[in-house]
Amino acid sequence: MELAGKVAVITGGIGGIGRAMAQAFLAEGARGIMLADLDADAVASAAAELGCEGMACDVTDEAQIQSLAAAAAAKFGQIDLFCSNAGGPSVGTILDITDDDWQKQWNLHVMAHVYAARTVVPGMLERGEGYLLNTASAAGLLAALGGGAYTVTKAACVKLSEFLAITYGDDGIGVSVLCPQGVNTAMGPKSLGDGQTDGIMEPEDLATVVVETIREERFHVLPHPEVEEYVRRKGDNIDRWLHGMRRLRRTSLGEE
């Protein structure tokens, strides 16, 4: 899908990946961008700086997603691309992650995408075209050491995106899932740490990859291309991959 003349909604849009995507889409000639995030003042400021629209939205509340989509449609006539990008970190193992944190991560990384698709897919089906971009993580394809709820819910985001692509791909609806490693954002790592990433990428460079992937209508958006090889190795020999991940975990804990 070419972005020129298209309308996009971007959640988690006030900074980092969301803001960079908005800038990239506008540079491609998008005719309308609706930013969304929790902080109404920050959304208004970001929208004013970029020259687009914005409104506050809690993506874990389906009614607010519906209001966001309705506002975008009222302003621009339709939504061509919905970027369900909002997310948040979580750390801990199965022994110390609370039920509340599990539920918050599930709502943010899975149900928010469900709400977005349930809201905009009917209109896309009527038009016979549209696009969904869900932000997951390389952790959803591989694993995040020490982040159980995060990696599990990001994996669920990937699987949901696969389901959407299978279900609606023949109806003209494209689906991509964004799976970066480290990105220089408020949420991202500040260093390479224990070798868990292949470099800290700038959001603007990531957004360029997003544009290219949407143009080619490929499913995986992999700003760190090394991830594709890691996924292949995992599929070739899951036991060897798990052994390697345990070794990486021991290294990160200083056990070897």
DODREN-659029 format. One record per residue: residue in one letter; x, z, y of N, C-alpha, C, CB in turn. Coordinates in steps of 0.2 Angstrom, whole numbers, padded with zeros to 4 digits, always signed. Glycine has a CB too. Example, Ala and Ser with C-alpha at 12.3 -4.5 7.8 and 13.67 -1.06 7.14 Angstrom:
<recs>
A+0066+0039-0028+0062+0039-0022+0066+0039-0016+0057+0045-0022 S+0064+0035-0011+0068+0036-0005+0064+0039+0000+0070+0029-0003 
</recs>
This chain:
<recs>
M+0004+0000-0006+0000+0000+0000+0004+0000+0006-0005+0006+0000 E+0003-0005+0011+0006-0005+0017+0003+0000+0022+0006-0012+0020 L+0007+0004+0026+0004+0009+0030+0002+0007+0037+0009+0015+0031 A+0004+0001+0039+0001-0002+0045-0006-0003+0045+0004-0009+0046 G-0009+0000+0050-0016+0000+0051-0020+0005+0047-0019-0007+0050 K-0017+0009+0043-0020+0014+0039-0021+0021+0042-0016+0015+0033 V-0026+0025+0039-0027+0032+0042-0025+0037+0036-0035+0033+0043 A-0021+0042+0038-0018+0047+0034-0020+0054+0036-0011+0046+0033 V-0022+0058+0031-0022+0065+0032-0017+0068+0029-0029+0068+0029 I-0013+0073+0032-0007+0076+0029-0008+0084+0030-0001+0074+0033 T-0009+0087+0025-0009+0095+0025-0002+0097+0025-0013+0098+0019 G-0001+0104+0027+0006+0106+0028+0009+0102+0032+0009+0107+0021 G+0006+0100+0038+0009+0095+0042+0013+0097+0048+0003+0091+0044 I+0013+0104+0050+0016+0105+0056+0024+0105+0056+0014+0112+0058 G+0027+0105+0050+0034+0105+0050+0037+0102+0044+0037+0111+0051 G+0044+0101+0043+0047+0100+0037+0044+0093+0034+0045+0105+0032 I+0042+0093+0028+0040+0086+0025+0034+0083+0028+0039+0088+0017 G+0029+0088+0029+0023+0085+0032+0024+0082+0039+0018+0091+0033 R+0027+0085+0043+0029+0082+0050+0033+0076+0049+0032+0087+0054 A+0038+0076+0045+0042+0070+0044+0038+0064+0041+0048+0071+0039 M+0033+0065+0037+0029+0060+0034+0025+0057+0040+0025+0062+0028 A+0022+0061+0044+0018+0059+0050+0022+0054+0054+0015+0065+0054 Q+0028+0056+0056+0032+0052+0060+0034+0045+0057+0039+0056+0061 A+0035+0046+0050+0037+0039+0047+0031+0035+0046+0039+0041+0040 F+0025+0038+0045+0019+0034+0045+0017+0030+0051+0013+0038+0042 L+0018+0034+0057+0017+0031+0063+0022+0026+0065+0017+0037+0069 A+0028+0027+0063+0033+0022+0064+0031+0015+0060+0040+0024+0062 E+0028+0016+0054+0026+0010+0050+0019+0007+0053+0024+0013+0043 G+0017+0010+0058+0011+0007+0061+0004+0010+0059+0011+0000+0060 A+0004+0016+0056-0002+0019+0055-0007+0020+0061-0001+0026+0051 R-0013+0018+0060-0017+0018+0066-0020+0025+0067-0023+0013+0066 G-0020+0030+0063-0022+0036+0063-0019+0041+0059-0030+0036+0062 I-0017+0047+0061-0014+0053+0057-0018+0059+0059-0007+0054+0059 M-0020+0063+0054-0024+0069+0055-0019+0074+0052-0031+0069+0052 L-0016+0079+0056-0012+0084+0053-0016+0090+0052-0006+0086+0058 A-0014+0094+0047-0018+0100+0045-0013+0106+0043-0023+0099+0040 D-0014+0112+0045-0010+0117+0043-0014+0124+0045-0003+0117+0047 L-0011+0129+0043-0015+0136+0044-0016+0138+0051-0012+0141+0040 D-0010+0137+0055-0010+0139+0062-0013+0134+0067-0002+0141+0064 A-0018+0136+0070-0022+0131+0074-0017+0129+0080-0028+0134+0077 D-0014+0134+0083-0010+0133+0089-0004+0128+0087-0007+0139+0092 A-0001+0130+0082+0005+0126+0079+0003+0118+0078+0008+0129+0073 V-0003+0118+0075-0006+0111+0073-0007+0107+0079-0012+0111+0069 A-0010+0110+0084-0011+0107+0091-0005+0105+0094-0015+0112+0095 S+0000+0109+0094+0006+0108+0097+0010+0102+0094+0011+0114+0097 A+0010+0102+0087+0013+0096+0083+0010+0090+0084+0013+0098+0076 A+0003+0090+0084-0001+0084+0085+0000+0081+0092-0008+0085+0084 A+0001+0085+0097+0002+0083+0104+0009+0080+0104+0001+0089+0109 E+0014+0083+0101+0021+0080+0101+0021+0073+0098+0026+0085+0098 L+0018+0073+0092+0018+0066+0088+0013+0061+0091+0016+0068+0081 G+0008+0063+0095+0003+0058+0097-0002+0057+0092+0006+0052+0099 C-0004+0062+0088-0009+0061+0083-0015+0067+0084-0006+0061+0076 E-0019+0067+0079-0024+0072+0079-0022+0078+0074-0031+0069+0076 G-0025+0084+0075-0023+0089+0071-0029+0095+0071-0017+0092+0073 M-0029+0098+0066-0034+0104+0065-0032+0109+0060-0041+0101+0064 A-0034+0115+0061-0032+0121+0057-0036+0120+0050-0034+0127+0060 C-0033+0121+0044-0036+0121+0038-0033+0125+0033-0036+0113+0036 D-0036+0129+0029-0034+0133+0023-0036+0128+0017-0037+0140+0023 V-0031+0125+0014-0032+0121+0009-0035+0124+0003-0026+0117+0007 T-0034+0130+0002-0037+0134-0004-0044+0135-0003-0033+0140-0005 D-0047+0133+0002-0055+0134+0004-0058+0127+0004-0056+0137+0011 E-0062+0125-0001-0064+0118-0002-0068+0116+0004-0068+0118-0008 A-0072+0121+0007-0076+0119+0013-0072+0117+0019-0081+0125+0015 Q-0066+0120+0019-0062+0118+0025-0058+0111+0024-0056+0123+0026 I-0057+0110+0017-0055+0103+0016-0060+0098+0017-0053+0102+0008 Q-0066+0099+0016-0072+0095+0017-0072+0094+0025-0078+0097+0014 S-0072+0099+0029-0072+0099+0036-0066+0094+0039-0072+0106+0039 L-0060+0095+0036-0055+0091+0038-0056+0084+0037-0048+0094+0034 A-0058+0082+0031-0059+0075+0029-0065+0072+0034-0061+0075+0022 A-0070+0076+0035-0076+0074+0039-0073+0073+0046-0081+0079+0039 A-0069+0077+0049-0066+0076+0056-0062+0070+0056-0062+0082+0058 A-0058+0069+0051-0054+0063+0051-0058+0056+0050-0049+0063+0045 A-0063+0057+0046-0068+0051+0046-0072+0050+0052-0072+0052+0040 A-0074+0055+0055-0077+0054+0062-0073+0051+0067-0080+0061+0064 K-0067+0053+0067-0062+0050+0072-0060+0043+0071-0056+0055+0073 F-0058+0042+0064-0055+0035+0063-0059+0031+0058-0049+0037+0059 G-0065+0033+0056-0069+0029+0052-0069+0030+0044-0068+0022+0054 Q-0063+0031+0042-0061+0032+0035-0055+0035+0034-0062+0025+0031 I-0053+0037+0028-0047+0040+0026-0044+0035+0021-0047+0047+0023 D-0038+0032+0022-0035+0028+0017-0030+0031+0013-0031+0022+0021 L-0027+0037+0015-0022+0040+0012-0022+0048+0013-0014+0038+0014 F-0023+0052+0008-0023+0059+0009-0017+0062+0006-0030+0062+0005 C-0013+0065+0010-0007+0068+0008-0008+0076+0007-0001+0067+0013 S-0009+0078+0001-0010+0085-0001-0003+0088-0002-0015+0086-0007 N-0001+0091+0004+0006+0092+0004+0008+0100+0005+0009+0089+0010 A+0003+0104+0007+0004+0111+0008+0006+0114+0002-0003+0114+0011 G+0011+0119+0003+0013+0123-0003+0017+0129-0001+0018+0119-0007 G+0019+0133-0005+0022+0139-0004+0026+0142-0009+0017+0145-0001 P+0032+0146-0008+0036+0148-0013+0033+0154-0017+0043+0150-0010 S+0036+0155-0023+0035+0162-0027+0041+0163-0031+0028+0161-0031 V+0043+0169-0032+0049+0170-0036+0047+0176-0041+0055+0173-0032 G+0050+0176-0047+0049+0181-0052+0048+0178-0059+0042+0185-0050 T+0048+0183-0063+0048+0181-0070+0041+0183-0073+0053+0184-0075 I+0039+0182-0079+0033+0183-0082+0031+0191-0082+0032+0181-0089 L+0037+0195-0081+0036+0202-0081+0035+0205-0075+0042+0205-0084 D+0036+0201-0069+0035+0204-0063+0031+0200-0058+0042+0206-0060 I+0028+0195-0060+0023+0191-0056+0016+0194-0057+0023+0183-0058 T+0013+0196-0051+0007+0199-0052+0001+0194-0053+0005+0203-0045 D-0004+0196-0055-0010+0192-0056-0012+0188-0050-0016+0195-0059 D-0012+0192-0044-0013+0190-0038-0009+0184-0036-0013+0195-0032 D-0002+0184-0037+0002+0179-0035+0001+0173-0040+0009+0182-0036 W+0000+0174-0046-0002+0168-0050-0008+0165-0047-0004+0171-0057 Q-0013+0168-0045-0019+0165-0043-0018+0162-0036-0025+0170-0042 K-0014+0165-0032-0012+0161-0025-0009+0155-0027-0008+0166-0021 Q-0004+0155-0031+0000+0149-0032-0004+0144-0036+0006+0150-0037 W-0009+0146-0040-0014+0141-0043-0018+0138-0038-0018+0144-0049 N-0021+0142-0034-0025+0139-0028-0022+0134-0024-0028+0145-0024 L-0016+0136-0022-0012+0132-0017-0009+0125-0020-0006+0136-0014 H-0007+0126-0026-0003+0120-0029-0007+0116-0034+0003+0123-0033 V-0013+0118-0036-0017+0115-0040-0024+0114-0037-0018+0118-0047 M-0028+0119-0036-0035+0118-0033-0035+0115-0027-0038+0125-0033 A-0030+0116-0022-0030+0112-0016-0030+0104-0017-0024+0114-0012 H-0027+0102-0022-0027+0095-0024-0033+0093-0027-0021+0093-0029 V-0036+0097-0031-0043+0096-0034-0048+0095-0028-0045+0101-0039 Y-0048+0100-0024-0053+0099-0018-0052+0093-0014-0052+0106-0013 A-0045+0091-0013-0044+0085-0009-0047+0079-0012-0037+0084-0007 A-0045+0078-0019-0047+0073-0022-0055+0072-0023-0044+0072-0029 R-0058+0078-0024-0065+0078-0025-0069+0076-0018-0067+0085-0027 T-0065+0078-0013-0068+0076-0006-0068+0069-0004-0065+0080-0001 V-0062+0066-0006-0060+0059-0003-0061+0054-0008-0054+0059+0000 V-0061+0055-0015-0062+0050-0020-0068+0046-0019-0061+0053-0027 P-0074+0049-0018-0080+0046-0018-0080+0040-0013-0086+0050-0017 G-0078+0041-0007-0077+0036-0002-0072+0031-0004-0075+0039+0005 M-0067+0032-0007-0062+0027-0009-0065+0023-0014-0056+0031-0012 L-0069+0026-0019-0072+0022-0024-0077+0017-0021-0076+0027-0029 E-0081+0019-0016-0086+0015-0013-0082+0009-0010-0090+0019-0007 R-0076+0010-0007-0073+0005-0004-0068+0001-0008-0068+0007+0002 G-0067+0004-0014-0063+0000-0019-0055+0001-0018-0065-0007-0020 E-0054+0006-0013-0046+0006-0012-0045+0013-0009-0044+0001-0007 G-0039+0015-0009-0037+0022-0006-0031+0024-0010-0043+0027-0007 Y-0028+0030-0007-0022+0032-0010-0022+0040-0009-0016+0029-0006 L-0019+0043-0015-0018+0050-0015-0011+0052-0016-0022+0054-0020 L-0008+0056-0012-0001+0058-0013-0001+0066-0013+0004+0056-0007 N+0001+0068-0019+0001+0076-0020+0009+0078-0020-0002+0077-0027 T+0010+0083-0016+0017+0086-0016+0018+0091-0022+0019+0088-0009 A+0022+0089-0026+0024+0094-0032+0031+0096-0030+0023+0091-0039 S+0035+0095-0035+0042+0097-0034+0046+0095-0041+0043+0105-0034 A+0052+0094-0040+0056+0092-0046+0055+0098-0051+0064+0092-0044 A+0054+0104-0049+0053+0110-0053+0046+0109-0057+0051+0116-0049 G+0042+0104-0055+0036+0103-0059+0038+0098-0065+0031+0100-0055 L+0043+0094-0064+0045+0089-0069+0050+0093-0074+0048+0083-0066 L+0054+0098-0071+0060+0101-0075+0058+0108-0075+0066+0099-0071 A+0061+0112-0071+0060+0119-0071+0063+0122-0064+0062+0123-0077 A+0061+0128-0062+0064+0132-0057+0066+0138-0060+0059+0133-0050 L+0072+0140-0059+0075+0146-0062+0072+0152-0058+0082+0146-0062 G+0069+0157-0061+0067+0163-0057+0060+0162-0053+0072+0165-0052 G+0057+0156-0054+0051+0155-0050+0045+0153-0055+0052+0150-0045 G+0043+0158-0059+0038+0156-0065+0032+0153-0062+0037+0162-0069 A+0028+0157-0058+0022+0154-0055+0023+0148-0051+0019+0159-0051 Y+0028+0147-0048+0029+0141-0044+0030+0135-0049+0036+0142-0039 T+0035+0136-0053+0036+0130-0058+0030+0128-0062+0042+0131-0062 V+0026+0133-0065+0021+0132-0069+0015+0128-0065+0018+0138-0072 T+0014+0130-0059+0008+0127-0055+0011+0120-0052+0006+0132-0049 K+0017+0119-0051+0019+0113-0049+0019+0108-0055+0027+0113-0046 A+0020+0110-0061+0019+0106-0067+0012+0104-0067+0022+0110-0073 A+0008+0109-0066+0000+0107-0066-0001+0102-0061-0004+0114-0066 C+0002+0102-0055+0000+0097-0050+0002+0090-0053+0004+0099-0044 V+0008+0090-0056+0010+0083-0059+0005+0081-0064+0017+0084-0062 K+0003+0085-0068-0002+0083-0074-0008+0081-0070-0003+0089-0079 L-0011+0085-0065-0017+0083-0062-0016+0076-0059-0019+0088-0056 S-0010+0075-0056-0009+0068-0053-0009+0063-0058-0003+0068-0049 E-0006+0064-0064-0007+0059-0069-0014+0058-0071-0003+0062-0075 F-0018+0063-0072-0025+0062-0074-0028+0058-0068-0028+0069-0074 L-0027+0059-0062-0030+0055-0057-0028+0048-0057-0029+0058-0050 A-0022+0047-0058-0019+0040-0059-0023+0036-0065-0012+0040-0059 I-0023+0039-0070-0026+0036-0076-0034+0035-0075-0025+0041-0082 T-0037+0040-0072-0044+0039-0071-0047+0034-0066-0047+0046-0069 Y-0043+0034-0060-0045+0030-0055-0041+0024-0053-0046+0034-0049 G-0035+0023-0057-0031+0017-0056-0034+0011-0056-0025+0018-0060 D-0039+0010-0061-0042+0003-0061-0048+0002-0056-0045+0003-0068 D-0049+0007-0052-0054+0007-0047-0051+0006-0040-0058+0013-0046 G-0044+0004-0040-0041+0003-0033-0038+0009-0030-0046-0001-0029 I-0038+0014-0033-0035+0020-0030-0028+0022-0033-0040+0027-0031 G-0023+0022-0028-0016+0023-0030-0015+0031-0030-0012+0019-0025 V-0011+0033-0034-0009+0040-0034-0001+0040-0035-0012+0044-0040 S+0002+0045-0031+0009+0046-0032+0010+0054-0031+0013+0043-0026 V+0015+0056-0034+0017+0063-0034+0024+0064-0032+0016+0067-0041 L+0025+0068-0027+0031+0069-0023+0035+0075-0027+0030+0070-0016 C+0041+0073-0029+0045+0078-0033+0052+0079-0031+0044+0076-0041 P+0053+0082-0025+0060+0083-0022+0063+0089-0025+0060+0083-0015 Q+0070+0089-0025+0074+0095-0026+0074+0098-0019+0081+0093-0029 G+0080+0100-0017+0081+0104-0011+0080+0100-0005+0088+0107-0010 V+0076+0102+0000+0075+0099+0006+0076+0104+0012+0067+0096+0007 N+0079+0102+0017+0080+0106+0023+0074+0108+0027+0086+0103+0028 T+0070+0112+0024+0064+0115+0028+0064+0122+0028+0058+0112+0024 A+0059+0125+0031+0059+0132+0031+0058+0135+0024+0053+0135+0036 M+0055+0132+0020+0054+0134+0013+0060+0132+0008+0048+0131+0010 G+0064+0127+0010+0069+0125+0006+0075+0129+0005+0071+0118+0008 P+0079+0128+0000+0086+0132+0000+0090+0130+0005+0089+0131-0007 K+0095+0135+0007+0099+0134+0013+0106+0131+0010+0100+0140+0017 S+0107+0132+0003+0113+0130+0001+0112+0127-0006+0119+0135+0000 L+0117+0124-0010+0116+0122-0016+0116+0127-0022+0122+0117-0018 G+0118+0133-0020+0117+0139-0024+0121+0138-0031+0110+0140-0026 D+0117+0138-0036+0120+0138-0043+0120+0131-0046+0116+0143-0048 G+0120+0126-0042+0120+0119-0044+0113+0117-0047+0125+0119-0050 Q+0108+0120-0044+0101+0118-0046+0098+0112-0042+0096+0124-0045 T+0102+0110-0037+0100+0104-0034+0106+0099-0033+0097+0105-0027 D+0104+0093-0032+0109+0087-0031+0110+0086-0023+0107+0081-0035 G+0109+0091-0019+0110+0090-0012+0104+0092-0008+0112+0083-0011 I+0105+0095-0002+0099+0097+0002+0098+0091+0006+0101+0103+0006 M+0092+0088+0006+0090+0082+0009+0086+0083+0016+0085+0077+0005 E+0087+0079+0021+0083+0080+0027+0076+0077+0026+0087+0076+0033 P+0071+0081+0029+0065+0078+0028+0063+0071+0030+0060+0083+0032 E+0067+0069+0035+0066+0062+0038+0068+0057+0032+0070+0061+0044 D+0074+0058+0029+0076+0054+0023+0071+0054+0017+0083+0056+0021 L+0068+0060+0016+0063+0060+0011+0057+0056+0013+0061+0068+0010 A+0055+0056+0019+0049+0053+0021+0050+0045+0020+0048+0054+0029 T+0056+0043+0021+0058+0036+0020+0057+0034+0013+0065+0034+0022 V+0059+0038+0008+0057+0037+0001+0050+0037+0000+0061+0042-0003 V+0046+0041+0003+0039+0041+0002+0036+0035+0004+0036+0047+0006 V+0038+0032+0010+0035+0026+0013+0037+0020+0008+0038+0024+0019 E+0043+0020+0005+0045+0015+0001+0041+0015-0006+0052+0015-0001 T+0040+0021-0008+0036+0022-0015+0029+0020-0014+0037+0029-0017 I+0026+0022-0009+0019+0020-0008+0018+0013-0007+0016+0024-0001 R+0023+0010-0004+0023+0003-0003+0023-0001-0010+0029+0000+0002 E+0027+0002-0014+0028-0001-0021+0023+0002-0026+0035+0000-0023 E+0019+0007-0024+0014+0010-0028+0016+0012-0034+0008+0005-0029 R+0022+0016-0034+0025+0019-0040+0022+0026-0040+0032+0019-0039 F+0022+0029-0046+0019+0036-0047+0024+0041-0045+0017+0037-0054 H+0030+0041-0047+0035+0047-0045+0038+0045-0039+0040+0048-0051 V+0038+0050-0034+0042+0049-0028+0048+0054-0029+0037+0051-0021 L+0053+0051-0030+0059+0055-0032+0065+0054-0026+0062+0053-0039 P+0065+0058-0021+0070+0057-0016+0077+0059-0019+0068+0062-0010 H+0077+0063-0024+0084+0064-0027+0083+0060-0034+0085+0072-0029 P+0086+0054-0034+0085+0049-0039+0088+0052-0046+0089+0043-0038 E+0093+0057-0046+0095+0060-0052+0090+0063-0056+0100+0066-0050 V+0084+0065-0053+0079+0069-0057+0076+0064-0062+0073+0071-0052 E+0076+0057-0061+0073+0053-0066+0078+0053-0072+0074+0046-0063 E+0084+0054-0072+0088+0054-0078+0088+0061-0081+0096+0053-0076 Y+0087+0066-0077+0086+0073-0080+0079+0073-0084+0085+0078-0075 V+0074+0070-0082+0068+0070-0085+0068+0066-0092+0062+0066-0081 R+0072+0060-0091+0073+0056-0097+0077+0060-0103+0077+0050-0095 R+0082+0064-0100+0086+0068-0105+0081+0073-0108+0092+0071-0102 K+0077+0076-0104+0072+0081-0107+0068+0078-0112+0068+0084-0101 G+0065+0072-0111+0061+0069-0116+0065+0067-0122+0058+0063-0112 D+0071+0065-0121+0075+0063-0127+0076+0069-0132+0081+0060-0125 N+0077+0075-0129+0079+0080-0133+0078+0087-0130+0087+0080-0135 I+0071+0089-0131+0069+0095-0127+0073+0101-0129+0062+0096-0129 D+0075+0102-0135+0079+0108-0137+0086+0108-0134+0080+0108-0145 R+0089+0102-0133+0096+0102-0130+0095+0104-0122+0099+0095-0131 W+0089+0101-0120+0088+0102-0113+0087+0110-0111+0082+0098-0110 L+0083+0113-0116+0081+0120-0115+0088+0124-0116+0076+0122-0120 H+0092+0122-0120+0098+0125-0121+0102+0125-0115+0102+0123-0127 G+0103+0119-0112+0106+0118-0105+0103+0122-0100+0106+0111-0103 M+0097+0123-0099+0094+0127-0094+0095+0134-0095+0086+0125-0094 R+0095+0136-0101+0097+0143-0102+0104+0145-0100+0096+0145-0110 R+0109+0140-0102+0116+0141-0100+0116+0141-0092+0120+0135-0102 L+0112+0137-0088+0112+0137-0081+0110+0144-0079+0108+0131-0078 R+0104+0146-0082+0102+0153-0080+0107+0158-0081+0095+0155-0084 R+0111+0158-0086+0116+0163-0087+0121+0163-0082+0119+0162-0094 T+0123+0157-0080+0128+0155-0075+0126+0158-0068+0130+0148-0074 S+0119+0157-0067+0116+0159-0061+0116+0167-0060+0109+0157-0059 L+0116+0170-0066+0115+0178-0066+0122+0181-0067+0111+0180-0072 G+0128+0176-0067+0134+0179-0068+0136+0181-0075+0136+0184-0063 E+0132+0179-0080+0134+0181-0087+0139+0177-0090+0127+0181-0091 E+0141+0171-0087+0146+0167-0090+0149+0163-0085+0143+0163-0096 
</recs>
